[in-house]
């Protein structure tokens, strides 16, 4: 059977290719440090050729994406005042091309394909870590945790969080059955074990929080849009009051204690303090994108030594906003925060307004997960990272028309019973 090349860039018609491309991308993002530059070329190879097939459909009108590109462009421009211009130039070009690939994926894939591809992608990453992973001793808190094939338990925990979220979305929101049900079940169990073995408090807590939010939003979706908005406002007010009360009641210390953490968050509060002081050196435009953690500079060398980072790489301030402020100043911070909030509240608005549909819920869940993690990790400001890839896909979907609610049975077929053709990627009804 001959497949038209143009179908590779048509959302809904390219499920097989989309799942394959996303699986490759997840694996590259997770382990490019192990497999080197050839793996990065493989990532480009699954997305950039779509431009040659149909550049209009793959690229769209980039004038609509100015607000999406703003942070990436500013990061690249920071080469002109960077403390390490060579590092900034290379990283800036990588980040900008990474954003372009994410927007190509955004236009080529629908949310169903994104979800299923993320299930398989995260599943392959976790399976590889289980087969070839190791345990690391943390000299800061004296614990031994499973880090998989990563250098950090938090990265393993992040992919496990994504696996749990997308498996949940595939089964509960997309209502996938048949071929996909056992796959999601197995990968979900692997992810739960990795969350437990990694002992990553950030990943466990954010996963529970986001899945709980999505369950609540799904219950809201059963109501008419007007009632849904009123109930959401009431629930938000109640939630804020509850959180404030829990903070003053010492609940945070109790939760941290359950994970073996103290109030310093294993030294993160000290790192945040150091980052805020570093940001004062150039508060408006920063010292240059990725120009702080450079070998030979006195301050990062000191922090690497204090935190026992023998490799003198792969370290950061464990806070997206502080890291962004140090590297790109207040301007970069505003641009990135605007991108975060646009994705979060843009999809929330669609969730509260749509009568049916899983797409806004899935995209809101992605945005919420990345936003909650942003206060303790930096998943979205580096190239070739799954966090930044998903952030720009979610933001880019806001430039596309909102999905139209479709009745469960089209009036054209009222009174008819259609027999679906079953294949591994869902049920497809034959044309009439």
C-alpha positions in Angstrom: 0.0 0.0 0.0 1.4 3.4 -1.0 1.2 6.2 1.5 1.0 9.8 0.3 3.9 11.8 1.7 1.6 14.7 2.4 -0.2 12.6 5.0 2.9 12.7 7.2 2.1 16.4 8.0 -1.7 16.1 8.4 -2.8 15.8 12.0 -4.8 12.6 12.5 -3.5 10.9 9.4 0.1 10.4 10.6 -0.4 8.5 13.9 2.1 5.8 13.1 4.8 8.3 12.0 4.0 10.7 14.9 4.3 8.0 17.5 7.6 6.9 16.0 9.0 10.5 15.8 8.0 11.3 19.4 9.5 8.1 20.7 12.8 8.9 18.9 12.6 12.5 20.3 12.0 11.3 23.9 15.0 8.9 23.7 17.3 11.5 22.3 16.2 14.1 24.9 16.9 11.6 27.7 20.2 10.1 26.5 21.9 12.5 24.0 24.6 12.9 26.6 25.3 9.2 26.3 25.1 8.8 22.6 26.5 12.1 21.5 25.8 14.4 18.5 24.6 11.6 16.2 21.5 11.3 18.3 20.8 15.0 18.0 21.0 14.7 14.2 18.4 11.9 14.5 16.1 14.3 16.3 16.4 16.9 13.6 15.9 14.1 11.0 12.4 13.2 12.2 11.0 16.8 12.2 12.8 19.1 9.7 12.2 17.0 6.6 8.4 17.6 7.1 9.1 21.1 5.9 10.3 19.7 2.5 7.1 17.7 2.2 4.7 20.6 2.7 6.4 23.7 4.1 3.1 25.7 4.4 1.4 23.1 6.6 4.6 22.3 8.5 5.6 25.9 9.3 2.5 28.0 9.0 2.5 31.8 9.5 5.4 32.6 11.8 4.0 36.1 12.4 1.5 34.4 14.8 4.4 32.9 16.7 6.4 36.1 17.5 5.4 35.9 21.2 6.4 32.2 21.3 9.8 32.9 19.7 10.5 36.0 21.9 12.5 34.3 24.6 14.5 32.1 22.3 15.4 35.1 20.1 16.4 37.2 23.1 18.5 34.3 24.4 20.4 34.2 21.1 20.8 38.0 21.0 22.5 37.9 24.5 25.6 36.7 22.7 26.4 40.4 22.2 26.9 41.0 25.9 27.6 37.5 27.1 30.4 36.7 29.6 31.0 33.5 27.5 30.0 34.5 23.9 31.0 31.2 22.3 28.9 29.2 24.7 25.9 31.5 24.3 26.1 31.5 20.5 26.2 27.7 20.3 23.4 27.2 22.9 21.3 30.0 21.5 21.3 28.5 18.0 20.5 25.1 19.4 17.6 26.4 21.5 16.1 28.3 18.6 16.2 25.4 16.2 14.8 23.2 19.0 11.9 25.6 19.2 11.4 25.4 15.5 11.2 21.6 15.6 8.7 21.8 18.5 6.5 24.1 16.4 6.7 21.8 13.4 5.6 18.9 15.7 2.8 21.1 17.1 1.4 21.6 13.6 1.9 18.1 12.4 0.5 16.2 15.4 -2.9 16.2 17.0 -3.3 15.8 20.7 -4.2 12.1 20.5 -0.9 11.4 18.6 1.0 13.5 21.0 -0.4 11.6 24.0 0.2 8.1 22.5 3.7 9.0 21.3 4.5 10.4 24.7 3.4 7.1 26.3 5.7 5.0 24.1 8.5 7.6 24.3 8.5 7.9 28.0 8.1 4.1 28.3 11.2 3.4 26.2 13.2 5.9 28.2 12.2 4.3 31.5 12.7 0.7 30.2 16.3 1.7 29.1 16.9 3.1 32.5 15.7 0.0 34.3 17.9 -2.2 32.1 21.0 -0.1 32.3 20.5 2.2 35.3 22.5 2.6 38.5 22.2 3.8 42.0 23.9 7.0 43.3 24.8 8.1 46.7 23.9 11.7 47.5 26.5 13.2 49.9 24.2 16.1 50.8 21.4 14.1 52.4 23.2 10.7 52.8 20.6 8.8 50.8 21.0 6.2 48.0 18.5 6.5 45.1 18.0 5.0 41.7 19.0 7.4 39.0 18.5 5.1 36.0 20.7 5.9 33.0 20.7 9.6 34.0 23.0 11.6 36.2 20.2 12.8 38.4 17.2 11.2 40.1 15.1 14.2 39.3 15.5 13.6 35.6 14.4 10.0 36.0 11.5 11.2 38.1 10.5 13.8 35.5 10.2 11.1 32.8 8.3 8.9 35.2 5.9 11.8 35.9 5.3 12.3 32.2 4.7 8.6 31.7 2.1 8.6 34.5 0.4 11.7 33.2 0.2 10.5 29.6 -0.9 7.0 30.5 -3.6 8.5 32.6 -4.6 10.8 29.8 -4.7 8.0 27.2 -6.9 5.7 29.3 -9.1 8.2 31.2 -9.4 11.2 28.8 -8.9 9.6 25.4 -10.6 6.4 26.5 -8.1 4.2 24.7 -8.8 0.5 24.9 -7.8 -2.6 23.0 -4.1 -2.4 21.9 -3.3 0.6 24.0 -4.8 -0.4 27.4 -2.2 -3.0 28.3 0.6 -0.8 27.0 -0.5 2.1 29.2 -0.9 -0.3 32.1 2.6 -1.7 31.9 4.2 1.7 31.3 2.2 3.2 34.1 3.5 0.5 36.5 7.1 1.0 35.4 6.7 4.8 35.9 5.2 4.3 39.4 8.2 2.1 40.3 10.7 4.6 38.9 9.0 7.4 41.0 9.3 5.2 44.1 12.9 4.1 43.4 14.2 7.6 42.4 12.9 9.1 45.7 12.4 12.4 43.8 10.0 14.4 46.0 9.5 17.1 43.3 8.4 14.5 40.8 6.1 12.6 43.1 4.4 15.7 44.5 3.9 17.4 41.1 2.6 14.2 39.6 0.0 13.7 42.3 -0.9 17.4 42.2 -1.4 17.6 38.4 -3.3 14.3 38.1 -5.6 15.5 40.9 -6.1 18.8 39.1 -7.0 17.0 35.9 -9.5 14.7 37.7 -11.1 17.8 39.2 -11.2 19.6 35.9 -12.8 16.6 34.2 -15.5 16.7 36.8 -16.0 20.4 36.1 -16.4 19.5 32.4 -19.6 17.6 33.2 -21.3 21.0 34.1 -22.4 23.7 31.7 -19.6 26.2 30.9 -21.2 29.0 33.0 -21.6 26.8 36.1 -18.2 25.4 35.5 -16.5 28.8 35.7 -18.3 29.7 38.9 -17.4 26.4 40.6 -13.8 26.8 39.4 -13.6 30.2 41.0 -15.1 28.9 44.3 -12.7 25.9 44.3 -9.7 28.1 43.6 -10.5 30.4 46.5 -11.1 27.5 48.8 -7.8 25.9 47.6 -5.8 29.0 48.3 -7.2 29.4 51.8 -6.5 25.7 52.5 -2.9 26.0 51.2 -2.2 29.1 53.3 -3.6 27.4 56.4 -1.5 24.3 55.7 1.6 26.3 55.4 1.1 28.1 58.7 0.1 24.8 60.3 3.4 23.2 59.5 2.1 20.9 56.7 5.1 21.6 54.5 7.6 20.3 57.1 5.5 17.2 57.5 5.4 16.5 53.7 9.1 17.2 53.4 9.8 14.9 56.3 8.0 12.1 54.6 10.5 12.3 51.8 13.5 12.6 54.1 13.9 16.3 53.3 14.4 19.3 55.6 13.3 22.9 55.2 16.4 23.7 53.1 15.2 21.3 50.4 18.6 19.6 50.4 20.5 22.9 49.9 18.2 24.4 47.3 17.3 27.4 49.4 21.0 28.2 49.6 21.3 27.8 45.8 18.4 30.1 45.3 20.1 32.7 47.5 23.3 32.4 45.5 21.3 32.7 42.3 19.5 35.9 43.4 22.9 37.4 44.3 24.3 36.5 41.0 21.4 38.0 39.2 22.3 41.3 40.8 25.4 41.6 38.6 23.2 42.3 35.5 19.6 42.5 36.5 18.1 43.8 33.3 19.7 41.8 30.5 21.6 39.1 32.4 25.1 37.8 31.8 24.3 35.8 28.7 22.3 32.7 27.9 24.1 29.7 29.5 27.0 31.9 30.4 27.0 31.3 34.2 27.9 27.6 34.6 31.1 27.8 32.6 34.2 26.0 33.7 36.9 28.4 34.9 34.6 31.0 36.3 35.1 31.4 40.0 31.5 31.4 41.3 30.3 28.2 39.5 33.6 26.5 40.4 32.9 27.3 44.1 29.3 26.0 43.9 30.4 22.8 42.2 32.9 22.2 44.9 30.4 22.9 47.7 27.8 20.6 46.2 30.3 17.8 45.3 29.8 18.1 41.6 33.0 16.4 40.4 32.0 16.6 36.7 31.7 20.4 36.9 28.7 20.3 34.6 25.0 19.6 34.6 24.3 21.8 37.6 21.9 24.7 38.0 20.0 26.8 40.5 17.0 24.4 40.7 14.6 27.2 39.9 13.6 28.2 36.4 13.0 31.9 37.2 16.2 32.4 39.1 18.2 30.7 36.4 16.5 32.8 33.7 17.1 36.0 35.7 20.8 35.2 36.0 21.3 34.4 32.3 18.9 36.8 30.6 17.9 39.3 33.2 14.5 40.8 33.9 13.7 41.0 30.1 14.2 37.3 29.6 12.3 36.5 32.8 9.3 38.4 31.6 9.4 36.8 28.2 9.6 33.3 29.6 7.0 33.9 32.3 4.6 35.3 29.7 5.0 32.1 27.7 4.3 29.9 30.8 1.2 31.9 31.8 -0.1 32.1 28.3 0.0 28.3 27.9 -1.4 27.7 31.4 -4.3 30.2 31.4 -5.0 29.9 27.6 -5.7 26.2 27.9 -7.5 26.7 31.2 -9.8 29.1 29.4 -10.6 26.5 26.7 -11.2 23.8 29.4 -13.7 26.0 31.1 -15.4 27.0 27.8 -15.5 23.8 25.9 -18.5 21.5 26.2 -16.7 18.4 25.2 -13.2 17.3 24.2 -10.1 15.9 25.8 -7.6 18.2 23.9 -7.8 21.2 26.2 -7.5 19.0 29.3 -4.4 17.3 28.0 -2.7 20.5 27.0 -3.7 22.2 30.3 -2.2 19.2 32.2 1.1 19.5 30.3 1.2 23.3 31.0 0.3 22.7 34.7 3.0 20.0 35.2 5.7 22.2 33.7 4.6 25.2 35.6 4.5 23.5 39.0 7.9 21.9 38.4 9.4 25.3 37.3 9.8 26.4 41.0 12.2 23.5 41.8 13.7 22.5 38.4 14.7 24.0 35.0 13.0 21.8 32.5 12.2 24.3 29.8 15.2 26.7 29.2 17.7 24.2 27.6 17.7 22.8 24.1 17.0 19.1 23.5 15.0 18.7 26.6 11.5 17.2 26.7 10.2 20.0 29.0 11.0 22.8 26.5 9.7 20.6 23.6 6.3 20.1 25.3 6.2 23.7 26.5 6.4 25.1 23.0 4.0 22.5 21.6 1.4 23.5 24.3 1.9 27.2 23.7 1.8 26.8 19.9 -1.5 24.9 20.1 -3.1 28.2 21.3 -2.4 29.7 17.8 -4.6 26.9 16.3 -8.4 27.0 16.3 -9.9 25.5 19.4 -11.2 22.0 18.7 -14.9 22.0 17.9 -17.2 19.9 20.1 -18.6 17.0 18.1 -21.7 15.1 19.2 -21.1 11.5 20.1 -23.3 10.4 17.1 -23.5 12.6 14.1 -27.0 13.5 12.9 -26.1 12.1 9.5 -25.9 8.6 11.0 -28.8 9.0 13.5 -30.5 5.7 13.7 -27.6 3.8 12.0 -25.1 1.5 13.5 -21.7 1.7 12.0 -19.1 -1.0 12.5 -15.7 0.3 13.3 -12.5 -0.9 11.7 -10.2 -1.7 14.5 -6.4 -1.1 14.3 -3.7 -0.6 16.9 -4.1 3.2 17.0 -7.9 3.4 17.6 -11.2 2.9 15.9 -11.8 4.3 12.5 -15.2 4.3 11.0 -15.5 3.5 7.3 -16.6 6.3 5.0 -20.2 6.3 4.0 
